[in-house]
Amino acid sequence: MFEQAVGDGANLFVTIVAVLIGFASAMGFIDYQKTKKEGH
């Protein structure tokens, strides 16, 4: 039971990290698009 809980916790942690990375990448991409538009 304990090992299962630890496994779920690790999966949750990995999922949260992946979402944060994806969110940061999306924000950086949007910022890049805005900068590119203003530059031209």
Secondary structure, DSSP 8 states (H G I E B T S, - for coil): -HHHHHHHHHHHHHHHHHHHHHHHHHHHHHHHHHHHHHH-
